[in-house]
Amino acid sequence: MASVFFSLTGESCYTPSEAKKLTERINAAGSLQIASISGHWAYHVNLKPGTAPNDVIDRLEQLLPLPKTPDSAGAATEAAAPGLRQTYAIAPRNISPWSSKATSIAAVCGMGAQVERMERSRAVTIEFAEAYAGSADDLPFRDLIHDRMTEALTAGSEPDLARMFAQEARRPLETIDIFGQPGTDPVNVLRAYNEAKGLALDEDEMAYLVAEFKALGRSPNDVELFSFAQVNSEHCRHKQFNARWTIDGIEKPKSLFQMIRNTHERNSQFTVSAYSDNAAVFHAEPAQFWAPDYSTRVWRLTKEEQPSCFLAKVETHNHPTAISAFQGAATGAGGEIRDEGAVGRGSTPKAGLCGFWVSDLSIPELPTPWDVDIGKPGHYTSSLDIMLDAPIGSARYNNEFGRPCLAGVFRTLLSNDGEETVKNAYRGFHKPILIAGGLGTVRPGHALKNPRDVQNGAHVIVLGGPAMLIGLGGGAASSNANAGSAASAALDFDSVQRGNPEIERRAQMVINTCVALGDENPIAMIHDVGAGGLSNALPELVNDAGFGGKFELRQVESADNSMSPLQIWCNEAQERYVLLVNPEGYNRFMSICSRERCGFSDVGTVVARDSNGQSKLIVTDRDDTTAPNPIDLPMATLFPKNRRLERVVASRKPTLAVFDPLASIWEGYAKGMDDRALLAETIRRVLLVPSVGSKSFLITIGDRTVGGLVARDQMVGPWQTPVADVAVTAGGFNVDGRVRSGEAMAMGEKPTLALISPAASARMAVVESLMNLGAADLRDGLQRVKLSANWMAAVNHPGEGAALYEAVHAIGEELCPRLGLEIPVGKDSTSMKTSWTDGNDEVKTVTAPVSVVISAFSVVSDITKTWTPQLRRPEEVGDTVLMYVDLARGHQALGGSALAQSLGRVGHEAPDLRDDLTKNDNIIADYFDALRQLHESGVVLAYHDRSDGGLLTTLVEMMFAGRCGVDVMLDDIARSGKLEDVIPALFNEELGAVFQIRKGDEMLFKSGFSTCGPPAGLIRKFGVVKTRSRQSLTVRYGNDTLVQLDRSELQQWWSKTSHAMQRLRDNQACADAEFATLSDDTDPGISYRLTYKPADTLSPLTAPISRLLGKTPRVAILREQGVNGYAEMAFAFRAAGFDAVDVHMTDILEGRSLADFVGLAACGGFSYGDVPAAGMGWAASVLMHKENARREFEAFFQRPDTFTLGVCNGCQMLSRLQELIPGTDHWPTFVENASEQFEARVSMVTIAEDESRTGGVLPSVFLHGMAGSSLPVVVSHGEGRALFSSPHAQEAIEKRGLAPIRYVDNRLNVTEAYPYNPNGSPGGVAGVRSLDGRVLAMMPHPERTIVAGVGSYLPAGSVEEWGNFGPWVRLFRSARKWVG
């Protein structure tokens, strides 16, 4: 029976702001001009045989966001002359994440028997300035309106639905007949196949395979060759790092990896596992574990603190980001998150970091003198588009999964300085670096993969999403040394991946539930599925367990039944894990998966080794009688031993001209300027360099608070300035709410220095990460610090292999052993070169410098003692001084600096670690001994290390964070007051730091250094902090004022790059409004104005629920698939005296009653990935299940003895259940933010007076004693703007006081102004309540700052004053007071 398709027209796919920006970009891009662009979503439904559209259309119209009015779909209606108006359909090439989520919602809402699949497309209408007669394929700006790697653009308003939903014939297995061609060398046949399919096999590997299959007496098939290629790719097996190296004719004694392992061999204390798992594991401080009891579902803390571990991993995803920036970055984040969840027998991601390195941005609105635009390969993404799309991809994945991203790096580079002898040869990042990393937790009993935990016959499970025809050959493609060439374009296309974080969240919930079972954890071993797909993951899993394996291909859940054995086995569909589950735990495991609605496939079993100790890999295909065994190979064939690459390379020193900064400045822009004007202009230009300037546009898009344990994120102080050095998390929840210990992480990198000295670059990267980490109160100084090293290089480029070896040797054999540091985890990417032929038939190359990115991790003693760069004003702390600690011993090299970059130069001398090894110096170890004492003494008010932009940038960033003035003297720092001496002093990026201390603490500060720190001569008092009324930077030498600039002007220059990017990406009016706030010197910043004492406990009122007397009242912590804010919500209610009970929507749909709960809390997150709109699918799953869910919720809401709290996604869901909730008739729904972007901020809100309402409006259950308070609260949402059905509805809400929580500006005025109101809600509405006060729905997150010491900004002394919990605990205690 033929399939039936039909479509529904959705709302506009462009806001007016988006359409305007896109029109401008199109017209700026070329000669074909347009008048306008518009479009709408189209929803396509593939029905199962025997189903008619009328069977489901009513329910789908309730489920999908369809136009409210006929013209709201954005379609043009007026007639146009032929060719002036064209409509194009833009549809996914493969099954999109939206399709997976929407189809899942339809099934949950009772349409699983009728709907086969749902998909959406865009119908885009373009009004051309002049008639266009060309085809869709020839449309010049097609790449500006669609992503050609993931989308197809065709003429017409609708894609070919038959093709979109087609189930093609199953593709067969292919045998590569290498022995069946007489007179032909089998290696030549294999070589041709290798080149055609991009397998990246080297000559030795091809000869090896020919010999192996000759011994087996047959030719290989495509599955076997792809499997071998993926398993043994550079990406998976790190051949360069395990190779034997001969440099300049001298054979080196160690491989790169051996030098890195040397750090572990020399200092493995506190390390549980290194190099043997998906992440490294370390001992942490004792902690209590917080999880629901499996049998009762009640959230419990372990009775006492237990030993605990934390883990660290940092990955790269460079190649995919180059060809499809959003999906490359998204799946990079997702893959690293899976690494953190797949340690030992199961683990949990906790906090992330990220980084982006690209070539020059060439921002149209912000041209800079150093920008170089040399073009790019046709199928690569430009640096500008990478930075517009990749950060969103990374952030959205982290946000939707539910992991805060707390640290990062952003750098640009494109230069031919030193490369002038080779035409069109540049150094830079056309092949970008995309870093995704973080830390997680694992219980000690689950931390190791132990083959003894695995029984013969254990089930082999694929957990997560289905196989899809995406990401084929990614492991080999990313290892391609000819990246960017035309020959690689088709292979790059095939290797594109797609992310679905909502599925990964479901899989992680399965892992979390298993882990919470402790010794009864059914997972015996786990791996993530990454490069190479199952072809790499399953053999690696069973091999690590000491077994072979037998797998059935058709047991693998597949979204496309036409896939060939090769495609099923080797595709890189994301969000999958492979596990071994012993038979006794199998039924429990299935039950857990069912509750979480997480797909899994039981694909086979482990098979014991034979009598000779050999194991086999057997993959069967029960549907193919002619080729029933696509793979039947010894495991030894797939994992050949003792095969090492031989690398013979020569070193090459670049010819770099001597860098005279003043001469370069005079040549560039200084003519006609006096010294003060010249210095001021130099400062402005340095602040424009992306690595120096504000990274706000990369930060506010990412959730930084989910989980409720973030003590230090990137934003600092009352003005939330993005200048933090370090990220800090609390170790966990505990019974009294006061958590002191935790974890810290920070990053370091200096790739520009590698163009001068690879060794200096590596050393400086390590020490920069330590200088940043030192802001935290590290346990035992450097002893507990662990490093991750990510290595990027183009090893086949002349001199770069030797440069990489030099860099690894510098820290693996020298620096890290001397500091007692270990590098137990890392990643390499050794094909960082891009080459292409441009339109003039000229070959161009862009080669990345050797780039080592260091991520440092450590245990923290006290999370409340973290230093920040926020200068404290004299009005607050009295007179203070600035102390400068110069760890460079007076050296002021400018090579690789932001100053050099702003002048289009590299420089000739690199900053470096300036130890005198002849005197056994160890200045960094000494420095950290001093920092430990300073943390204990409490004398430091502010701290910031010297890095990009030099001492000048250090000072102004501290000034920005404190909104004060700074007056500094350079007499002890610069050799003279002349510009040739002042410029190196201000802009060198040598090692050093600035401390703010009270004037009377100078001796105490110096005493911290005198006993163990660097020499006293390196410590200088050089400045003072001025009051709020004197917000300017003044730099003096002797009696001369060298420069004086206002804080507001400097901060706007520092923010220009971020602002320009924000304008291109988001709503321009919002971007401009935020930029304008920087000039307000009188802005008081966020503050706590409380009408209650957070430490007070509330005595219960007379209990309205007599039947619960004598019992702890129970609150249902409600979640749906994709919800991620459950743990902190449960803890908030536990802290208030409730029993918090884990309730999944599957429990309700299967008959679980809410009758025994007094409260219901709908948590934040991304139910169904915010498809079709935020909270809409979750609400539909209630409303469309009339027999159980709808009836159960309606009965609960009607009971007068209950309360309900909905936060963020829970708020959005409740707003769509108004028909069930009494007293919510005029509630708004919550739609896309006015900024057209996800907003993660700390916003001020005020609690309206509501204690004495009349006319049927009762006091709020949640706000007892809070009326009149104004305080900061976490905001993290993309759809938080309140949309009322009519002006009358808004008036009714306001008149009756049903919007008790409103956004205010920093002067405490209710506001609609961005960014104080983060979403544009009218009247500043942040939350709404029911008439009787029992229901509160709010978009901000009060539950995320319950733990004492947690939060982006806490006033000095507040933790001691507030007690064990933060101020928002009052909201939950108020509910407990009401219950009695």
Helices and strands as residue ranges (DSSP letters): E 4-12, H 16-29, E 34-47, G 53-55, H 57-63, E 85-92, H 97-106, I 107-111, E 115-128, H 142-145, E 151-155, H 161-164, H 186-197, H 203-216, H 222-231, H 234-237, H 239-242, E 244-247, E 250-251, H 256-266, E 271-273, E 280-283, E 290-292, E 299-301, E 309-316, H 318-323, H 325-341, E 348-358, H 383-401, E 405-412, E 414-415, E 425-428, E 433-442, G 444-446, G 451-453, E 459-464, H 474-477, H 486-494, H 501-516, G 518-520, E 523-528, H 534-544, E 548-552, G 553-555, H 565-570, E 576-581, G 583-585, H 586-596, E 600-607, E 616-620, E 631-634, H 635-638, E 646-649, H 661-668, H 675-688, H 696-699, E 710-712, E 715-716, E 721-722, E 727-730, E 742-749, G 751-755, H 758-773, G 781-784, E 786-792, H 800-809, I 810-815, H 816-819, E 822-829, E 833-837, E 843-847, E 851-860, G 863-865, H 874-877, E 880-886, H 898-902, G 917-919, H 923-937, E 940-945, H 950-962, E 965-969, H 979-987, E 992-998, G 999-1001, H 1002-1010, G 1016-1018, E 1019-1026, E 1032-1037, E 1040-1046, H 1047-1065, H 1068-1076, G 1077-1079, G 1106-1108, E 1114-1119, H 1126-1135, E 1139-1144, H 1145-1149, E 1159-1162, G 1167-1170, H 1176-1183, H 1189-1198, E 1203-1207, H 1209-1215, E 1229-1231, E 1239-1247, E 1270-1277, E 1281-1283, H 1287-1295, E 1301-1303, G 1322-1324, E 1325-1329, E 1335-1338, G 1342-1345, H 1358-1362, H 1369-1379
